[in-house]
């Protein structure tokens, strides 16, 4: 079931009520996406990293908000996701780029990886929206653009959802369908017949996710297609935290090549155990 690979149902409410440190979460996601782009990891790797992070935070509270525990969790989640998806995985010390406040020894990261895996009940092969993209793309009656360009645009939109907490309410299949519909561009008509959707997909949740993407991501994500304003009924006002998250998405193009990012300055590797503060 998709719910087995999502945070607990009350997680979104806790984020909205700020019982979860959403600023530290946003910083973690920004760092994950930067490292993802630097190493040219697949979109699935970045999404899995955030999925692991949210599922862990929905089960456990971290001490020292915006301190080393959040950074250690981010490194562990990205490392686990890279091991699941990438053919070549950087060394744990090489993964800690962009002048982090703390640098963790490999043994420390590995211990955190074990804790994350235990919290996730060892369900690391998560169901993600990327598992459904080909299904919905193939169901389109006609493709206005090439299959590859629609797949790329849909992937960019899915990655952009990680920055807006309101998307936590949607199942992976609903997000995939909504991303495909947004990527198609102008002139798209939401499918009126239920045959387009598998029985396990909630059509109304797809519609709500589609509207939310048009409201936030089409206007704020430069990799998304430009569209005319939607004439569909608007959603209920989203959470203030979601608005802040959307505003933080100054550039959602996480597929940039590593040449567009400044290589981090080399760091001396100290023999001091565990945590090294920069």
Long-range contacts (C-beta under 8 A, 24 or more apart in sequence): 2-127, 2-171, 2-172, 2-173, 2-200, 3-171, 4-123, 4-127, 5-51, 5-55, 5-123, 5-126, 5-127, 5-128, 5-172, 6-51, 6-55, 6-168, 6-171, 6-172, 7-54, 7-55, 7-57, 7-58, 7-168, 8-58, 8-59, 10-58, 11-54, 11-57, 11-58, 11-168, 12-165, 12-166, 12-168, 12-169, 14-58, 15-165, 15-168, 15-241, 16-165, 16-239, 16-240, 16-241, 16-242, 18-241, 20-57, 21-62, 21-65, 21-66, 21-70, 22-165, 22-241, 22-244, 22-245, 23-66, 24-62, 24-65, 24-66, 24-70, 25-53, 25-54, 25-57, 25-70, 25-165, 26-163, 26-245, 26-248, 27-66, 27-70, 28-53, 28-70, 28-71, 28-73, 28-74, 29-53, 29-162, 29-163, 30-163, 30-248, 31-71, 31-74, 31-98, 31-100, 32-74, 32-77, 32-78, 33-159, 33-162, 33-254, 34-97, 34-98, 34-261, 35-78, 35-95, 35-97, 35-98, 36-78, 36-254, 37-254, 37-255, 37-256, 37-257, 37-258, 37-260, 37-261, 38-97, 38-98, 38-258, 38-261, 39-82, 39-86, 39-90, 39-258, 40-257, 40-258, 41-82, 41-85, 41-86, 42-85, 42-86, 43-130, 43-155, 43-156, 43-158, 43-159, 43-254, 43-255, 44-81, 44-85, 44-128, 44-130, 45-78, 45-81, 45-82, 45-84, 45-85, 45-86, 46-81, 46-159, 46-162, 46-254, 47-128, 47-129, 47-130, 47-158, 47-159, 47-162, 48-80, 48-81, 48-84, 48-85, 48-124, 48-126, 48-128, 49-74, 49-77, 49-78, 49-80, 49-81, 49-82, 50-77, 50-162, 51-126, 51-128, 52-77, 52-80, 52-81, 52-116, 52-120, 52-124, 52-126, 53-77, 54-168, 55-119, 55-120, 56-116, 56-119, 56-120, 59-119, 60-119, 68-101, 68-102, 68-104, 68-275, 68-277, 71-100, 71-101, 71-102, 71-104, 72-102, 72-104, 72-108, 72-109, 72-112, 72-275, 73-112, 73-116, 75-104, 75-109, 75-112, 76-109, 76-112, 76-113, 76-115, 76-116, 77-116, 79-109, 79-113, 80-113, 80-116, 80-117, 80-124, 84-124, 84-125, 93-269, 97-264, 98-264, 99-264, 99-265, 99-278, 100-278, 101-277, 101-278, 102-275, 102-276, 102-277, 102-278, 103-267, 103-275, 103-276, 103-278, 104-274, 104-275, 104-276, 105-273, 105-274, 105-275, 105-276, 107-274, 108-274, 108-275, 127-172, 128-172, 129-158, 129-172, 129-173, 129-175, 129-176, 129-179, 130-155, 130-158, 130-176, 131-172, 131-176, 132-172, 132-173, 132-176, 132-177, 133-158, 133-176, 133-179, 133-180, 135-176, 135-198, 136-176, 136-177, 136-180, 137-180, 139-196, 140-180, 140-184, 144-184, 144-185, 144-187, 145-185, 150-180, 150-183, 150-184, 152-255, 153-183, 153-223, 153-224, 153-225, 154-179, 154-180, 154-182, 154-183, 155-179, 155-255, 156-221, 156-223, 156-224, 156-252, 156-253, 156-254, 156-255, 157-182, 157-183, 157-213, 157-217, 157-221, 157-223, 157-224, 159-252, 159-254, 159-255, 160-217, 160-220, 160-221, 160-223, 160-224, 160-249, 160-252, 160-254, 161-213, 161-217, 163-245, 163-246, 163-248, 163-249, 163-252, 164-212, 164-216, 164-217, 164-242, 164-245, 164-246, 164-249, 165-239, 165-241, 165-242, 165-245, 166-212, 166-216, 166-238, 166-239, 166-242, 166-245, 167-209, 167-212, 170-205, 170-208, 170-209, 171-201, 171-202, 171-205, 173-198, 173-200, 173-201, 174-201, 174-202, 174-205, 174-206, 174-209, 175-209, 177-201, 177-206, 177-209, 177-210, 178-206, 178-209, 178-210, 178-212, 178-213, 179-213, 181-206, 181-210, 182-210, 182-213, 182-214, 182-217, 182-218, 182-224, 182-225, 182-227, 183-224, 183-225, 185-225, 185-227, 186-225, 186-227, 186-228, 190-232, 207-232, 208-235, 211-235, 212-238, 216-242, 216-246, 216-249, 217-246, 217-249, 217-252, 220-246, 220-247, 220-249, 220-250, 220-252, 221-249, 221-252, 221-253, 222-251, 222-252, 222-253, 223-252, 223-253, 223-255, 224-252
